[in-house]
Amino acid sequence: MSVLCYVIFSRSFHLLQKIFRKFFDFSADTLYNSKCRTKKEKGIKS
């Protein structure tokens, strides 16, 4: 019984990690892109 619980827990944890990583990567990319855009715009303006 404990082994089954462990397997279910580890699988659900892996799934949560995948979702969290995807969300984190997406947010990091958008943040990076927005920073690059503002830098480019500032460079063009100046």
C-alpha positions as a printed NumPy array, in Angstrom:
array([[  0.   ,   0.   ,   0.   ],
       [  2.755,   2.452,   0.924],
       [  4.608,   1.628,  -2.311],
       [  1.488,   2.397,  -4.36 ],
       [  1.051,   5.7  ,  -2.53 ],
       [  4.702,   6.537,  -3.205],
       [  4.361,   5.772,  -6.923],
       [  1.221,   7.915,  -7.226],
       [  2.857,  10.734,  -5.249],
       [  6.063,  10.672,  -7.321],
       [  4.116,  10.653, -10.597],
       [  1.869,  13.521,  -9.54 ],
       [  4.935,  15.425,  -8.295],
       [  6.663,  14.95 , -11.662],
       [  3.541,  16.174, -13.449],
       [  3.375,  19.246, -11.199],
       [  7.073,  19.917, -11.845],
       [  6.52 ,  19.726, -15.611],
       [  3.56 ,  22.118, -15.459],
       [  5.453,  24.493, -13.156],
       [  8.537,  24.443, -15.406],
       [  6.445,  25.118, -18.523],
       [  4.686,  28.004, -16.784],
       [  7.97 ,  29.366, -15.391],
       [  9.725,  29.132, -18.778],
       [  6.789,  30.871, -20.456],
       [  6.734,  33.7  , -17.895],
       [ 10.531,  34.038, -18.025],
       [ 10.456,  34.226, -21.841],
       [  7.746,  36.887, -21.843],
       [  9.621,  38.877, -19.183],
       [ 12.885,  38.608, -21.146],
       [ 11.178,  39.584, -24.401],
       [  9.506,  42.602, -22.801],
       [ 12.857,  43.727, -21.346],
       [ 14.538,  43.326, -24.743],
       [ 11.735,  45.281, -26.421],
       [ 12.021,  48.157, -23.95 ],
       [ 15.812,  48.188, -24.376],
       [ 15.478,  48.204, -28.174],
       [ 12.854,  50.957, -28.046],
       [ 15.057,  53.011, -25.713],
       [ 18.012,  52.47 , -28.046],
       [ 15.973,  53.564, -31.076],
       [ 14.611,  56.61 , -29.212],
       [ 18.064,  57.687, -27.981]])
